[in-house]
Structure formats: structure tokens, C-alpha cells
Amino acid sequence: MDTVFPAASPDRQALCRLDEIPDGGATAVDAMLTDGEADPEQSSLILLRRGGQVRGYLNVCPHTGRRLDYAPGKFLLKNDTLICAVHGATFNQADGLCIAGPCRGEHLREVALQVQDGAIHLAPRVTEAI
């Protein structure tokens, strides 16, 4: 899996409050990201919540490069999976692995997050995904 995207600056970017995402649900937010080689750019992120834990991925399907939501911030979720609204690629919410559809075996690009004091922030450092 690729390197996890860091925040564009050392300051933590607040994305939203934890209670703004229904438990077991998802939302989309915009954030400034960098891949370490280019200038920061605004990207859409998917935030998936399970209790007090949140996973973040770029809102980009590896199959076509299009957004996964069927309407802004609205995602197809079923049995711990996230389904691309365009071509039906199905991803595990826990690790972003495509388990069905046209990009089987590929991963969503993960974004490092921190949950602190009820708010979700981008993590300021790069970590390697296993």
C-alpha cells in the first residue's frame, strides 16, 4: 500500500467534529494535502466512523479516479464495505482494499487522522501503511 498522506503543514487541520458523522456512517470533507513532492492541494476525503475511531481515505476510486460518493458526502455503505457509486467497486472500510469490482486488489489511498477532544484532525506526519 502507498504512503499515507500527511497534512500540508505541521499545524493540525481540523476536519469536523466526531459527532457530525453518524456511528457506522461516513461523510466527505475537504482538506489541504501534500504528497511530499508537490505543493499542497485541496482534496476530498472520506471519513468513516466506528464508535470513537475514524478512518480516512482520499475520495477517489482507483479504477477511474472519480469520487466514490453518489451525492456530495453521501456514500453507499453495506456490511462494513464502501461501494463506489460509479462502477460498483467494493472496498473494505477497515483497510481500503477493493474486494469486488473493476479494481479488485487495489487500495483506496489512506489519510492519517487523529481524534482528540471530540474533533477529527489530519495527522501531521507521514506513516507507512502495512
C-alpha positions in Angstrom: 0.0 0.0 0.0 1.2 3.6 -0.6 2.4 6.0 1.9 -0.3 7.6 4.0 -0.9 11.3 3.0 0.2 13.8 5.6 -1.3 17.2 6.3 0.1 20.1 4.2 1.7 21.8 7.1 2.8 20.9 10.6 -0.3 22.5 12.1 -3.1 20.1 12.5 -6.1 20.8 10.3 -9.4 20.3 12.0 -11.8 18.5 9.6 -15.0 18.1 11.6 -16.4 17.0 15.0 -16.7 13.3 15.6 -20.4 13.7 16.4 -21.0 15.1 12.9 -20.5 11.6 11.5 -23.2 9.1 12.5 -21.7 6.0 14.2 -21.3 3.4 11.4 -21.6 6.2 8.8 -19.4 8.3 6.5 -19.0 11.9 5.3 -16.9 13.8 2.9 -14.7 16.8 3.9 -12.1 18.9 2.1 -8.6 19.2 3.3 -5.2 20.6 2.1 -2.8 17.6 1.5 0.6 17.1 0.1 2.4 14.0 -1.2 5.8 15.4 -0.2 6.7 16.2 -3.8 4.1 18.8 -4.9 2.6 21.9 -3.4 -0.4 21.3 -1.2 -3.7 20.9 -2.9 -7.3 20.6 -1.8 -8.6 17.1 -1.7 -11.9 15.5 -0.9 -11.6 12.9 2.0 -14.0 10.1 3.1 -14.3 9.8 6.9 -15.7 6.5 8.1 -16.7 6.3 11.8 -16.9 3.3 14.1 -17.5 4.4 17.6 -14.7 6.7 18.6 -12.5 5.6 15.7 -12.3 7.2 12.3 -10.6 6.0 9.1 -9.8 8.5 6.3 -9.3 7.8 2.6 -9.0 10.0 -0.4 -12.4 10.3 -2.1 -11.0 8.8 -5.3 -11.8 5.4 -6.8 -8.5 3.7 -8.0 -10.5 2.4 -11.0 -11.4 5.7 -12.7 -10.1 8.5 -10.5 -13.7 9.7 -9.8 -15.3 10.4 -6.5 -16.9 7.5 -4.7 -20.0 9.4 -3.3 -23.3 9.3 -5.2 -24.0 12.9 -4.0 -21.7 15.2 -2.1 -20.9 13.5 1.2 -23.3 10.6 0.6 -21.8 7.1 0.4 -23.1 3.6 -0.3 -22.2 1.6 2.8 -23.1 -2.1 3.3 -21.7 -4.8 5.7 -18.5 -3.0 6.6 -17.9 -2.1 3.0 -17.9 1.1 0.9 -19.2 0.9 -2.6 -18.2 3.2 -5.4 -21.3 4.8 -6.9 -19.9 4.9 -10.4 -18.9 1.3 -11.2 -19.7 -0.6 -8.0 -16.2 -1.3 -6.8 -16.5 -2.6 -3.2 -13.9 -1.7 -0.6 -13.3 -2.9 3.0 -13.9 0.0 5.3 -11.1 -1.2 7.7 -8.2 -1.2 5.2 -9.5 0.3 1.9 -8.9 -3.0 -0.1 -11.1 -3.4 -3.1 -12.7 -6.9 -2.7 -15.1 -6.8 -5.7 -15.5 -4.9 -8.9 -13.2 -3.5 -11.6 -10.2 -2.6 -9.4 -10.1 -5.8 -7.2 -6.9 -6.0 -5.2 -6.2 -2.2 -5.3 -6.5 0.1 -2.3 -8.0 3.4 -1.5 -5.3 5.9 -0.5 -5.4 6.3 3.3 -5.1 9.6 5.1 -3.6 9.7 8.6 -6.1 11.1 11.2 -6.2 11.9 14.9 -9.3 12.1 17.1 -8.8 14.4 20.0 -11.3 16.1 22.3 -14.2 15.1 20.0 -12.6 16.6 16.9 -11.1 14.9 13.9 -7.7 16.3 12.6 -5.3 15.4 9.9 -2.2 13.8 11.5 0.9 16.0 10.8 3.3 13.2 10.0 3.7 10.5 7.3 3.3 6.9 8.4 3.8 3.8 6.3 0.9 1.5 5.7 1.5 -2.2 6.2 
